[in-house]
Amino acid sequence: MQHLGTDLARAASVLRSGGLVGMPTETVYGLAANALDEVAVARIFDAKNRPHFDPLIVHLADWNDVDRVAADVPAEARALWAALGPAALTYVLPKRPEVPDLVTSGLDSVAVRIPQLELARQLIASAGVPVAAPSANPFGFVSPTTAQHVADQLADQVDYILDGGPCSVGVESTIVSWPEGRAVVLRLGGIPVEVLADVLGYVPEVQRSSSQPSAPGMLESHYAPGKPVVLVPQGFDWATAPRSPEVRLLAWSLGSHGLEALTTSGSCRQGAQRLFAALREFAASDEQVLWMELAPEEGLGRAINDRLRRAAHRAEG
């Protein structure tokens, strides 16, 4: 039977029966399992070769389901939901005991998200269970933004891949926590800090990488293409870069330098959509080094640069 397709009912049945599904979202494709089934969740860690100290995000179909996994919801989290609705935003909340410790890496908090993509919410609602779903790729490598990316890397590990087309955002969700009553961004992502600040009335602190993560995606080394990545600043003089068949040069936007570019217009939204595909193309090429220009350090550009720095850290390390 076809392993990849658009059969929503089949994907929901796989989740209910303890299987793994490649799940589309607006951010990246997730490797999904019933979050309340510890055996199914353990399969996620095995399939990704993911360390057990790195917690997972639990995806829900609707905000009304938050009480199934969270014991308390801060007023600011409710305000963000009221303003943004389903979005590329993850809330770290006190967890209910029904959530297995494996999902939260033993933490007393759970990361919760309601995806913007309607197909993702339909899948979760049809399955009837909360869904744990990290990115559907081997741990530490480039996140998938199409169903084929999932098939290329994890086909033998996944029971079904639900094809929802290319991801519209292209980078993972922003993660917010309330450790001392005020919002802290644990991971930059699809919702810019400026948007959060407009709702909260203040600019939340942004926490940097950690070797003991309190949320997914906080490790210094991640999103790596497996070969060296050299990052250059905005406005870099490309005339000084090496020219060789073994070196790929990737500018931020098209210009008189005549190089390949991540964006045609300088749009951070377009850059985010294309980022992981560009890293994947480099990984699959014969080129040995990628020189890549950072995005503007604003809005979604901060999330793009966060992923690039982690990819470069992994390659250099």
N, C-alpha and C positions, 0 to 999 in steps of 0.2 A: 504493500500500500504506500501511496505517496507520502514522503516524510515531511515535505514542505508544502503548505497550501493555505487556503483561506477558509477552512472548515472551522468555524467558531465553536460549534457544538462538540466537535471532536477534541479541540484544545481544552475546553472546559471539562470534558469527561476525563482527560488525561490528568488534569490538576486534581480533580476529586478522588481519583484512584491512586494518588501518590506519585504520579509521574512528573517529568520535567518538560516544560514548554518554553520555546523561544518566543517571548512575548513582545510585541511592538509597543513602544510608547513614543511620545513626541521628543524625548531626550535621546535615549539610545535603546537598543533591544535588550531586554532583560532575560535572565535564566530563571524561570518562575517555578515555584512549588508551593503547595499548601503550607502556609506559615505556621499552622498549628500542628502539623505532622512532622515530628522530629526526625523520623526516618527519611522522609522526603527532603527535608532541609539538609540533612547530612549528605544527600546525593549532590546537592548544589556545590558544597565544599569540595567533594571528591571530584566532580566534573571539572571544576575550575582550578583545582589544586590550590584552593584559597586557604590561607591560614585562619584558624578558628578564632584568633583574637580580633579579626576584622568583622564588625557587625554588619547585618543586612538591613535593607529597607523593606518595610512591610507596605504593600500597595493595597488600597481599598477602593471600592467602587463609588463610595459616597461619604461625605463628611459625617453623616448620621451613623456610620459604622465605626467611627473612631473609638467609641466606648467599648468596642469588642476587644481592643488591644491596649488602650491607654487608660490609666487610672485617674488622670487629671489633665486638664487642658488649660493653660494660662490664658488670661483675657487677651493678651497680645496675639496669641496664636489664633484665637477666634476672630480677632480683628483682621488679621492677614487673610484668613479664609473668606471672610465676608467681602473683602476688597478684591481678592484675586481669584477665588474659586479654584477649580481644578487647574493645576499649574505645575511648572517645573520647580516645585518647592517641597522640601521635606521638613517635617516638624519632629524634633526630638522631644519626646514626652515621657513622663513616668509610666512604666509598663504595668500591665495586669499580669498576675501569676500564670494565666493561661498561655502566655507567650513563652515558648521554650527558651531556656537560657542560651541554647545554641544559636538562635536567631540574633540575640543581643550580645553575644560574646560574654555572657555573665553579668552585663551591666544592668542596672535597675531602671534603665530607660529604653525606649523603643523608637526607632526612626519610622515615621509614617508619611505616606504620600498618596494623594489622589491624582492620578495622571490626567493631563488635559486631553489626551487622545481618546476619543469616544470609543474606539474599538477596544482599547485596553480596559476601559471601565466596563464595557459590555462583557468582556471575557471574565473579569473578576466577578461581576454580578451573576453571570451564568454558572460559574463554578460554585458560587455560594460560600466561598472561604476567603479569608485574608491571604494575600499572596506575597511571599518573600521573593525578591527578584533583584539580585545584583546584575551588573552588565554581563551579557552572554558571551564571554571570551575567557580564554585562559588567564589566570590571575596575573596582573601586572602588565598585560599587553593592551593593544589598541582596542577600544570599545567598538562594538558593531553598530552601524547605522542603517543596515539593510538586512533583510532575512537571509540573503545569500552569504553575507559576512558570517552570520551564525552558523550556517551550514558548512562553510569553509573551515571553521575552527572547531566546532563542537558537534558536528553531525552525529557522531557515534555515541555521544553522551545524552542527546536530547530525544525525547519520545515523539515530539511534534513541534514544528516551527510554524507559527501563525504569521503569515505574510501581511503586514499592514503598510507596505510601501516604505520609501525612505523616511527617516526621522526628520521632522520639520525644525527641531531646535539643534540637535547634533552634539550637544555636550550635556553632561549629567545635571541633575537638579541641584539647586542651591539648598544647603542644609542649615537650619536654624535651631538653636537650643536656647534654653532659659536657665542657666546654671544658678544665677543669683537674682532672678527676677527681671533682668534686662536681656534683650535678645543678643545672641552672639552667633555670627556666621561661622560655622565649622567647615564648610566647603563652599567655595565660589561656584556658581553654576548658571543655569538658564534664566534665573530671575536676578537681575542686577541689584547690587546693594542700594543704588539710588531709588529703585522701586520700593524696596523695603522701608527705606528712610521716609518716603512720602507717606506711607501708612502709619509707621510707628511714631513719627514726629522727632526722631533722632537717628543718627547714623550708627548702626550697630558695629561693635568691634568685630574684626575679622581675625579669627584664630588661624595660625599657620600649621604646618605639617606636624605629625606626631608619630613616634614609633609605637605608642600605645593608644590607638585611635578610639575616640569616643563616638565616632560616626564613620560611615563608609567614605572611602576616597580621601583619607587624610594622610596616607603614607607618603613620604617624600618621593619614593620611586614608584612610578605607575605609568600606564598609557604608553608603554615603550614599543618602538618598532624593531628592537633587537639590534640596531646599529647606531653609531654615534650621531647625535643631533647637536649642531652648533647654532645657538640663538644669537641673532644680531638685533640691535635696537631699531626702532622706527626711524626712517630717513637714512638708513645705512648707505654708505657709498659702495655700491656693488662693484665698482671698478677695481676695488681692492680685494675682492673675493677670488679664491682659486678657480680656474677654469680647467676642468678635466672631465672625461667621461665617467669617472668614478665619483664625482661630486654633483649632487643635485642642489640647485639654487632655487629657492622658493621665496619670492617677494610677497609682501602683504597685498599690494594692489597693482594693477596694470599701470605702466608708465613708460617713459622714454628709455629705460634701461633695457627693455626688450626681453625680460626674463619671464618665465612662468610665474603666475601669481595665484595666491589663494583666493582672492576676490577680484571681481571685475570693477567694482565701484568703491572699495574701501569699507563696505558695510560689514559691521561686526556680526550681524545676523547671518549673512551669507558666509562669513568666515567660520562661524561656529558650525553651520551645516556641513561645510566641506572639510573641516579640520581632520577628523579621524579617517576619512577616505583618503586624504592626501598622505597621512602617515602610513596607511595601509599600502598605497601605491609604492611608496618608497621602500617599505619592508619587502615587497615582492619583486623589486627591481634588482638589477645587477650593480646599482650604485652603492657605494660603501659609506658615504657621509652625506648628511643633509644639512645645508645651511638654510636657516629659516628666519624670516623677519617677524618680530613680535607684533602683536596687535596694539592699537592705541590703548593705553591703560585707563579705560573708562568703560562703564556699562558692561556688556557681554565680553568686551575685550579683556577684562580682568580674568574672567573664567577661561578664555582661550589661552592667555599667557600662563595661567596656573597649570593647565594641562601640558603646555609645551615645556615648562620648567621641570615638571615631574618626568616627562619623557626624556629630556636631556639629562637629568640626574641619573635616571636608570641606565641610560646608554653609557654615560661617563663612568658610573660606578662599576 
